[in-house]
Amino acid sequence: MDEGLGKRLFDFAVRVIKFSRILPKSKEYDIIKYQFLKSATSSGANYEEAQGGASKADFTNKINISLKEMRETNYPLTSSPRRAG
């Protein structure tokens, strides 16, 4: 793992995992936590995969998937049940 973005994505995934442990236990939060954890950890995994891309196009595709996962990770932060009132 590189010491730049790769490390930051890994550290972010660890923080998300720790954060998810303090969220309330409810049906709604269980669904949000599941998706939140999947996308937060997937972004780093896709970034790592991109480092071994077979071509420039493969690298670009995997980086774009990683960016998509980060955007998906942002969604639960802005749509939690508490915000819904």
C-alpha positions as CSV (number, residue, x, y, z in Angstrom):
1,M,0.0,0.0,0.0
2,D,1.3,3.4,-0.9
3,E,1.8,6.0,1.9
4,G,-0.5,8.6,0.2
5,L,-4.0,8.0,-1.0
6,G,-4.0,4.3,-0.4
7,K,-3.1,4.8,3.3
8,R,-5.8,7.5,3.7
9,L,-8.4,5.3,2.1
10,F,-7.4,2.4,4.5
11,D,-7.5,4.8,7.5
12,F,-10.9,6.1,6.4
13,A,-12.3,2.5,6.1
14,V,-11.1,1.8,9.6
15,R,-12.7,5.0,11.0
16,V,-16.0,4.1,9.2
17,I,-15.9,0.6,10.8
18,K,-15.3,2.1,14.2
19,F,-18.0,4.7,13.7
20,S,-20.6,2.1,12.6
21,R,-20.1,0.4,16.0
22,I,-21.6,3.4,17.8
23,L,-24.6,3.8,15.6
24,P,-28.0,2.8,17.1
25,K,-29.3,-0.7,16.5
26,S,-32.4,-0.5,14.4
27,K,-33.7,-1.9,11.2
28,E,-33.0,1.3,9.4
29,Y,-29.5,1.8,10.7
30,D,-28.6,-1.8,10.0
31,I,-29.4,-1.2,6.3
32,I,-27.5,2.0,6.3
33,K,-24.5,0.5,8.1
34,Y,-24.3,-2.4,5.8
35,Q,-24.2,-0.2,2.6
36,F,-21.9,2.3,4.3
37,L,-19.4,-0.3,5.3
38,K,-19.5,-1.9,1.9
39,S,-18.8,1.3,-0.1
40,A,-16.2,2.7,2.4
41,T,-14.1,-0.5,2.3
42,S,-14.6,-1.1,-1.4
43,S,-13.2,2.3,-2.4
44,G,-9.8,1.5,-0.9
45,A,-9.9,-2.1,-2.3
46,N,-10.6,-0.7,-5.8
47,Y,-7.8,1.8,-5.4
48,E,-5.4,-0.9,-4.5
49,E,-6.6,-3.0,-7.5
50,A,-6.0,0.0,-9.8
51,Q,-2.3,0.0,-8.7
52,G,-1.9,-3.3,-10.5
53,G,-4.0,-2.4,-13.6
54,A,-3.1,-4.3,-16.7
55,S,-3.3,-1.1,-18.8
56,K,-3.8,2.6,-18.5
57,A,-7.5,2.0,-19.4
58,D,-7.8,-0.7,-16.7
59,F,-6.2,1.7,-14.1
60,T,-8.5,4.5,-15.1
61,N,-11.6,2.3,-14.9
62,K,-10.7,1.0,-11.4
63,I,-9.9,4.5,-10.1
64,N,-13.3,5.6,-11.4
65,I,-15.0,2.7,-9.6
66,S,-13.1,3.8,-6.4
67,L,-14.4,7.4,-6.9
68,K,-18.0,6.0,-7.4
69,E,-17.7,4.1,-4.1
70,M,-16.6,7.2,-2.3
71,R,-19.6,9.1,-3.6
72,E,-21.8,6.2,-2.5
73,T,-20.2,6.3,1.0
74,N,-21.1,10.0,1.3
75,Y,-24.8,9.3,0.8
76,P,-25.5,7.6,4.1
77,L,-23.8,10.5,5.8
78,T,-26.4,12.8,4.4
79,S,-29.5,10.6,4.6
80,S,-29.4,9.1,8.1
81,P,-32.7,8.4,9.8
82,R,-32.0,11.2,12.3
83,R,-31.9,13.7,9.5
84,A,-35.1,12.4,8.2
85,G,-36.8,13.5,11.4
